[in-house]
Amino acid sequence: MRTRAFITGLLVLVFLSFTPVTAQINVGKNLRNKINSKINQKVDQQVDKSIDETLEGKKEASAEKSNSKSNAANADESGSEEVKMKAWSKYDFVPGDKVLFADNLAGEENGEFPSRWDLNKGNAEVADFGGEPVINLVATGTSITPLMKRENWLPETFTIEMDVYFDSDNPNVAYNIYLVDDIKDYKEEINGQFWDPIDVRANVVRFKTYGSESEELEARGVNSQWRHLSIAFNKRSMKVYLDEVRLINIPNITGKPTGLRIEVDKRIDANTMVKNVLIAEGGKKLYDQIAADGKIVTYGIKFDVNKADIRPESAGTLQSIAKLMEEQPSLKFSVEGHTDSDGDDKANLKLSQQRAESVKAHLIAQGIAPERLEAKGWGESKPIDKNPTVEAKSNNRRVEFVKK
């Protein structure tokens, strides 16, 4: 109301001043335009000030109403890598050491069905979202499974990772992760409890009677948000994480997982998308790898595309390395970065060196003495898998810790 009265007053002044004054002193056209421009500028400034004050008042009221949620959201929006890594400091997930299936959708055509998947039902297609290719699960009930060459392909120890998208924290949107390829493949004597899915919602993960809601994720809020889903299965135990929070920890589960099926269940109009699916076979413990091979090969240290920025989901692997070095003070490592063969050789060499340096710097920041680490980038020159497959490229994209 104050803004409206101010503007009205200005208009009255303009009218009163322009009608007689212009007639008496014959103000030129250019001068009149300047006066009008100045008045408009003042009006705009007053309007902007009033709007800012109104919005600021709303922000303060909202902050008083939900201070912890606002602070968490602000921290997340800051984009600070340090803040993100700190938030993931308790994340202890470490992926397996041999890639079984990987799909970053490279080379896929928008609007087509993703070539490395099979459709059980529904409608799925490759789409561009935020400049990245994703699998758009269009309709509720859509169900997809990786194309694998053999049945019952999951080993007794494995990890699964993927990013799933939520428009909001509406509970009527869920991703159902089944550890059997198809409902017709389920055999109770083999699969046991895995008739049921791992039910994943914006802040909640459940499997049968297990699982919980995350207060951390709820406080952070959801607004057009990707969540990182991680599953670790070891013979009969299962852990499930949503972002950095472990929401399921089952020490003894009946049945054997044999495959993967992703289904979407949505009761509202919402975007449901999946990207960066990675399935790996579990392997030796870190110190056992050193004893056997003289090095640790890891796929758990992830970077932004074509950058050396460490992604927060790398926290579990990096903490495991730091802990090992603390327990074994004589250990020294050459931190070695490797890329796949895509792209320019020189660019890959430079990128791998930068990534090795980033890992070294992170470990030093965690308290590891600098003289115990050196960084070396090899680019694409030392592949460990020469097959022309997506999985081979994923196996070649790695960080190694070579004992010195």
N, C-alpha and C positions, 0 to 999 in steps of 0.2 A: 504494500500500500504506500509506503514511504517513497519507493522508487517511482510509482505511477504519479504521485503528487508532484514529485520533483520534475519529471518529464513534462507534465501538464503546465507547471509554472514556467518552464523554459519556453514552451511553445507560445504561451500567452505573451511573455516578454518579447519573443521574436516578432509576433504579430504586431504588438504595440509599437515596437521600435522601427520595424520595416515600413509600416504603412505611411506614417507622417514623415518620417525622417527621409525616406527615399524620395518622396515628392519634393521636399524642401531643398535637399542638397544634391539630388541627382547622383546617388551612389552608382558608380560604374559597375558593369557586369562582373568584371574580374574580382573587384573588392567584395561584391555581394557573395560570390562563390566562396571566397576565402572565409567570410564570416559564417556562412552556412556550414562549411567544412569544419570550422572550429567548434561550432555549436554541436554538430553531430558527434565530434570526437569527445566532447565533454559528456554528452548524454550517454554515449557508449561506455565511457569509463565508469560513470555512475551505475549503469545497468550491470556491467561486469562485476563491480564491487559488491553490489547487492546480491547478485547470484552467488558469488564466491562466499559471502557471509552466510547465505542460506545453506549452501552445500556444506560449509564448514561446521555449521551448527548441527546438521544432520549427521555428519561424520562423528562429531563429539558425542552426540547422543547414542549413536550406534556403538561407539567404543565403550561408553559407560555400561551399555547393556550387555555387551559380550567382549570384554577386554582381552581375555586369553585367546579367543578365536581370532580377533582382529590382529593381535600381535603375531600369531602364528602365520596368518595369511600374509602380513607385511614382510615377515622374514622370508617366506617362500618366494614372494614376488621380487625380492631384492636382487635375485639372480646371482648372489654371491656364492662362488664355489665353496668357500670356507664354511659358510652357513649350511649349505646342503650336505657337505661331507660330515659336519658335526652332527647333523640330524640323523645320519646313518651310522653313527659311531657304534651302536650296539648290534648292527646287522652282521650276523655271523654265517650267512649263506656263502658257500664256496661251490662253484659249478664243477661238474665232472671234467676229466682230462682227455676225453676223446669225443669229438663231435659226431653224433649219429644223424642228426637232421638239423638243418639251418635254412632259414629263408628270410632274406632281407628284401625280397621282391625286386631285385635288380633286373632290369631289362623287361619287366612285365608291362603289358599294354593296359592303359586305363579302360575300364568298362568290360574287360575280359575276365573270365574265371581264372584265379591263380593257378599256374601250370603245375605246381608241385603239390597240389592238394586234390582230394577227392570230395565230391559233394554227396552227402548222405540224403539231405533234404533241404528245401528252402531255396534261398537265392543269395549268392555271394559274388563279389566282383572286386577287382583291383581299382583303387581310387587314389587320387592325389589329395592329401590333406596336410595343410601347413607346409607344402613343399616336399613332403615325403610320401612314398607309396605305402598304402595300407590295404588290408583286407577288410572291405566293408561288408558286414553281415547284415544284409538289407532287411530281412523280415524275421519276425519272431519265429522260433523253431528252426532257424537255419543251422545246419550241422555240417562241419567239415572235419576231415582227418588227413594227416600227412600221407602222401603216396610213398609207401615203403615196399621193398622187394620181397619181404617175407612176412608171414604171420607171426604173432606173438613176439614182436621185435624188441620190446623193452627188456633190458637186462635186469638182474636182481638189484643192482645199485645204479641209480640214474638221477639226473636233475633236469627240470624243465623250466624254461624262462620265456616270458612273453610280456608285451605291453598291451594293456586293455584300456579302452577309452570310456569315460563317463562324462555326460553333459552336466550332471548334477549328482547330488547324493540321494536321488529318488530311489526308494527300495524296490520299485517295480521294474528295475533293470538288473539283470543278472547274467553272468557268463557261467555256464555249467561245464566244468572240465571233467570229462570222463576218462578213466585210465583203461578203457577198452575201446577198440576201434569202432565197433558197431554193436548195437544192442543184440543183433542176431548172433554175434560171436561170443556173447557172455556165457560162461560155463561156471556154475556155482562151485563145483569141486575145485576149480582152478582159481577163479577170480574172487570168490568169497564176497567180502563186503563192497567190492568195487562195482556192484550194480548201481550204487548211488554215486552222484557226481560230487566234486568239490564245488560248492556254490559260492561264487565270487560276486559281491556287490561293492559299492563305492567305498565303504568303511568296514565291511563285514566279510569274513570267510568262514564257511561251515562245511563239515563233512559228517553226515549222520548226526550224532549227539555232540560231536567235537566242534571247537571253533569259538570265536568271540568277535566282538566289535572293538575297533581300535579308537580309544579316546584321542590319541595323537592325530590320527587321520581325520577324525571328526572336527577337532579343533582347527586343523589346517584348512578345512573346508574343501569343497569340490566345485569348480567352475571350469568346464571344458578341460578336464584333467586326464592325463595319461597316468595309470597306475602300473607299477612294475610287479608282476606276479612271479613268484619263485616257488618251486616245489622240489624238495629233496627227499628221495626214497632210498632207504638202505635195508634191503632184505625184508624187514617187517616193520620198520619204523618210518614215520612220515612227518615232515615239517613243511608248513606252508606259510609264506610271507606275502604281505601286500605292502609294497614299497619297503621300508626298513623294518616293519613291525611283523614279528612272528605271531600269527593268530591261531595256528594249529600245531600241536606237538603230540603225536601219538606214538608211544614207545612200542606198542605191540598191536599190530593190525592183522586181521585174518584175510588171506587172499593175496594173489599176485597180479600186479598190473601187467597188461600185455600190449597196450597201445595207447593212443591219444585221440580224443574226440572233443572238439570245441563246439558247444551249442549256445545259442543266445535265447534268453527268455525275457521278453519285454512286454509289459502291459500298457505302455505309453509310447507316444511318438518320440523316439530318441535315437541319436547316433550310436551305433555299436560297431566298433572297429578293433582289429587286432594287428600287431606288427612285431617284428624282431623275435620270431619264434626260434628258440635254440634248445635242442635236446642233446644231452651229453651223458656218456657212460661214466660212472664213478670209477675211481682208481685208488692208487696207493696214497697213504698219508705223506705229508710233505717230507718228513725226515727219511721215510722209507724210499722216496724218490731220489733223494740225494745219495743215499747209501747204494742204491741200485744203479743209478744213471749219472751221478755227479751233478745233477741239475734238477730244477723244478720247472715244469712246463705248465703254464696256467692260461686259461681262457676267461678268467674271472675279472681281469682288469680291462675295463671297457672305456672307450674314448668317444667323444663327439666325432661325427663324420668328418674325415679329412682334417682333424685337429688333434692337438696333444692334450686337450682338456680332459681330465679324468672324470668319468661319470660317477655319481654317488653310489650306484650299485656295485662298484668295485671295492667298497669298504670292507666286506667280509674277507676277501682274498688278501688285501693289503694288511689287514690286522693279523691274519694268520702268519704271513711272512714276518711281520715285525715281532710277533710273539715268539716265533721260532728263533729269530736272531737274538732276542733277549735271553732265551733259555740256553742258547748255544753261543756264548760270547766270542768264540774263536772263529765262527763262520764269517766268511767274506764272500760277497757275490759280485759278479759282473751282471748288471741288469741289461738284458738284450731284447731290443724290439724287433719284431718281424712283421712284414705285411704280406698280402697275397700278390699275385702278378698283375692285377688290374691297374691301369694307369701308367704313368711315366716312371721309368726306372729311377731317375735322379730325384724326382719328387717323393717316391716311396722311400728312398734311402734317407732323405732329409727328414721326412715325417717319422720314420722309425727311430731316428736319433733323438728327435724332440720328445717322442713319447717315452723313451728310455730315461731321458733327463727328467721328465715330469715324475716318473715313478721314483727315481732316486731322490728327488727333492721332497716328495711326500714322505718317504720313509725317514729321511733326515729330520723332517718336521715332527715325526713321531718319536724322536729320541735316539735313532740309530746314528752312530758316529760316522761322519762323512768318509773317513779313511777305510771303512768296511765296504764301501760301495763304489762302483764305477759304472758308467753308462755307455752302451754301444748299440748303434743301430745298424741292422743288416739289410734293411729293405726286403726285397723279394729274393735275395740271393741264396737263402738257405731253406728251401721248402722241405717240410717233413712228409708231405703228401703230394705226389705229382699227378694224381688223377684229375681229369678235367671236370670236376663236379663242384657244386656249391659247398658241399661238406668239406671237400679237400681245401678249398679256399679258406673256409672257416678254421680248419685245423692249422693252416699256415699263418693266419692272423693271430699272433700270440705274443706273450711276454715270457721270456725265460730268465731264471735266476741260476747262473752257472757258477758253481763253487770254484773259488780261486785258491 
